[in-house]
Every structure is written in C-alpha cells, then in structure tokens.
Amino acid sequence: MIPLRRIVTISCAGLLLASCGIDGGDSAAGDAETDRQSETLALAISYPRQADAAGFARAALATSLGKSGDFSVLEATDLDHKGPGNPMARLVWRIHRNKIDSGWKHTPAFDACYSVEFNYDGVSSGPSRIICPESATAITPPPLPRRDIPSDFAPALETTLGALPATPGEEDVRAALATGLPTPPVAPETGLAGIPPQIFVQVKGSDVGVALFARIGVGDEDCMLGHRVGGAVKVWSLNWRDLGPRETPCSAETALAAP
C-alpha cells in the first residue's frame, strides 16, 4: 500500500524544511514580477486536477515559464490529507533573474523561491516567498504515457464496424477491433507508448455498439462511440460536457441506442 505521505523529492536530503531555510521572512528574495509569475503559474496548474505532487510538478514544467531556463522545481511533496479541502501537495519552485546592468538601471542577479500548496480544488495557500534552500537541485518528475484517444481511432473504428459480418457475436467484434484499431503512438518527447483505451461492446442481432473509454486525468475522460444500426455506421466522440456525472455515460449501450 502506498503511504498517505509520499515525498517525491525533498531538498537538503531529509532535513526538516525549517532547517533547510524554508521558513519565509523578509529576507526572502523576489519582486513584483516574480510574485506575478508565481501567482499566474499556480493558477494555471490548478486545473486540470492532478493526482499527486508529481503531477503538479509536470504541469508547472510544461508551461512557458517552466520550459524556460529561469525556472526549476525544487520540491514536490505529497501531504497527508483527510478530505478534498485539505492540502494534498506542496511545490517549491525557483525563478532566477539575471542581473541588469545598463546605463540607467543596475539590478543584481537573484533567485526567488516560492512555496505553494494545493488541494483538490486548486491553490490552498501561497505562493509565498521563502528563503531558497541551500544546495537545492532542480527535479524532473518521470513522464507519464498519454492516455487520450488519438484522432486516427475514428476512421479505424468506422472501417472496422463497416467490415463486420451480418450477424456477429461479441467475440467477433472484439477480435475485429483488436486488429482494426491502431496502436497508440510513442510520444517523441517522452519515448513512451500511449495507453490504449478500454473497449466496451454490445451486440443485438445485426446491430453493434462500441465505446472506447480513456481516463486521461483525475477528473477528465475521453470517449469515442460507434455503432452499426440497420446497416448504417456512425462514429462520434463525447466531450467533457457530454460526460458530466448526470449526462451521457460512455458505454456500448449508449452507442447502440443513439440515433
């Protein structure tokens, strides 16, 4: 069992945060611009929801600021929490500012560090300026494979449904889908192959309904439906509005019943 508190990484090799200098205070470096950048970043990575601290770190590093050479994540920590309103993850990040030495302005280089905590709904505290931990190194959480349904699944599903025998059994449909649907591609940026969607099938006589379902995030789903009803083939996708808790389920029954 994974413990409730799992530290993805911690600066200063296991020392308490206070002993590492992460205690805030007037001496913490930063300015109005790094404050603005941190506030914008914290808001940006609050949604889509993340499952853990590593997810928030990945989201931060995927932003324009995160991809720059001036930004680094120093800590991503999962926090003990009892409910969705309690803080579940803490990030500490650093923004580097080069010195400015012009005829009218002289500003020394500095590193501004911030601590921010997130709960299920987004930011629960911070971003707050803190003293940068000494000897802290940037971390990069391991990448995750893509879980969405690629666009080339739609024409493949349509072709597969159209080529089924007149009165197929469920196993016939599943076998046809196993060979007819494409393999999710390998993402060049991570080198990881995508996760194929779940497949649901329902057959009634000569009519067939198929649902492809993928859970791509904590609260995000991807759904593609297809049917052959009365000999006519149709393939379509459901968006996040369609997939609300009181809306349309991603199921083979939904596909078969659709007009």
N, C-alpha and C positions, 0 to 999 in steps of 0.2 A: 504494500500500500504506500502511495506517495504521501509523505507527511504534509500537514497543512502548511507548514512554513518551509519553503524550499528556496534557498538562496541560489540564484543563478550565478552570481558572482558578487564578491564583496571586496572593496578596496582595502588595503592595509592588512590583508591576509588574516582575517578572522578577528581583528581587534574591534572593540566596540566603536560605534560611529563617533561618539564624543571624543574618544582618544585619537581618532583619525583627524579631528579638526572639523567634523561636520556638525557644527553646532550653531551656525548662523552668527549674527552680530554685525556691528557697524563696520568692522574691518573687511567684511566680505567684498570682493571686487565685483564690479558691474556698473552699468549705467542705464540710462533710459532706453537705449536701443537694445541692449541685451535683455532687459526686462521685457520689452515688447516682443522680441523674438521668442523668448521662452513662453510667454503667455499665449502667443499665436500657435506655437508648436504644441503646447499641452492641450489646447482646444482641438487642434487638428487631429491628434491621435486618440482623442476620446471616443471617436466613432469612425468606422465600425468597432463594436466592442471587441476586446481582446480577452483571451482565456487566462493569460498569466503575464508576469512581468516581462518575460522574453518577447511576448507578442507586442507589448508597448514599445520595447526597445527596437524591434524590427520596424514598427510603424514609424518611429522617430527617425531612424536611419534611412527610411525610404522617402522622406520629404526633401525639398530643395535644400533646406538648411542642413539636414542630416547628411546629404550627399556631398556637402562642401568640405573642404579640408579644415574648416574652422570649428567643426562640431564633433564631439565624441560623447558616447555614453560611458560613464564610469561605473555605474552600479545599476543592476536590475534585480530587485528583491521581491519575492512573493511574501505577503504578510498574512499572519493568522487573521481570519475574519469569520464572524458568525452569520452575517447576513449581507445582502446586496448593498446596503448602505454603508457598511464598514469598509475602510481602506483595504484593498486586496493586493496592491502592488505599489512599489516605490521605485522611481528612477532618479538617478543623479546624473546630470549631464554638464558638460563644459563647453563654453563658447570662447574661442580665442580671438583676440583683437590685436592686429599688428599695430606697431607704433606709427603715429602720424608725425612727420617732421617736415613741415612746409614753412614758407616764409611768414605765414600768419597763424599757424596752429602747431603746437607741439604736444602730443599725447603719447605717453609711454605705452608699450605693449602690456596687455594683461590677460589673465584667464578668469572668466566669470563662471562660477559653478552654481547650479540650482538643484534643489530637491523638490520633487512633486509626487504626490500620492494620488492614486486612482481607486475609485470603487466601481461598481457595475455600471453606474450611470455616467461616469466621466471623472473629472478632476474633483477630488475631495479636499485637498489642501495644496497650497502653493500655486505656481512655482515660487519658491523662496530662495533668496540669495544665501549661499553658505560659503564658508571658507573651503577652498579646494583641498581635498585630501592630498597629503604629500605622497609622491611617488605613485600616484594613481595612473593606471594604464587603461586605454580605451578597450572596450569589449565589443565583440560582434557575436550576437546570438546565432546559433546554427539556423540555416534556412529551412523552410518547410516546403513540401511539394504543393503544387497547385491542385485545387480540388474542384474548380468550376468545370462546367460542361463546355468544351470547345465548340465553336460555331460549326465546324465540319461534321459534328454529330447529326445535325438536322438533315442534310441531304442523304447521309448514310442511312439514317432511320427511315426516311421516306422510301428509299430504294429497297431496303430490306422488307418493309411491310408490303410493298407492291409485288415482291417476288415470292411471297408465301404461297403455299398450296391452298386450294379452295377451302378445305376444312382442316386446318392444322390443329394439333394438340399443343398444350402449353410447352412441352419439351421441344417440339418442333420450332416454336417461336424463339425459345431461349437459345437453341442451337444456331438458328439463323442470325440472331443478334450477336452471338459470340464471334461469329466470323464476319458479320456485316458492319459492325460498328468499329470505328478506328481506335487505335491505341492512343491514349493521351500522350502528347509530345513531351520531350525532355526540354525543360526551360533552360535556355542558354546561359542565363545569369546565375543559376544555381547548380546546373548539371543533374537535377532531379526530375524523374519522370512524374507526370501528373497522376493523381489517383482517379481511377475510373469511377463513374457514378454507379449507384445502386440501380438495379433493374427490377421493375415490377411488371408482371404480365397477367392479363385476364383474357380468356377466350370464351366466347359464347357462339357456338355454331361456326359460322364462317367469319364472324366479326372478332376483331382483335384490338385490345387496348394495351398500350405500353407507357410506362412512366419511367423516366430517368431522373434520379434524385441525387443531389450533392449538397452536403452541409459544408459551406465554404468559410464559415466563421461562427463565433459564439451565437449570434442571432441572425445569421444570414444563410439563405438557402438558394440553390439553383435548381430549376425544374424544367424538363422538356417532356412534352406529351406527344403521343402519336397514336393514331388509330386507323384501322381499315374497317369501315362500316358500310355495308351494302355495296362492297367492291370499291368504294372511294377511299383514297388515302389522304390523310391530313396530318401535318406535324406543326406544332407550335410550342412556344415557351410561356411560362408564367413568370411575371416579375414580382418584386418584393411586395407590391400592393396586393397582388392576387394571393400571395402565400401567407397573409396575415392569419393570426390564430383563429379568427372567425370567418375566414374566407375560404378559398378553394384548396383542398388537400392535394398534394402531389401523389396521385395514386393511379393505378391502372383502371380502377373503377371510374375515376373522373374522366380519364381519357376515353373510355368506352362510351360513357354517357353523353359526351359533348356532341353538339350538333355538327 
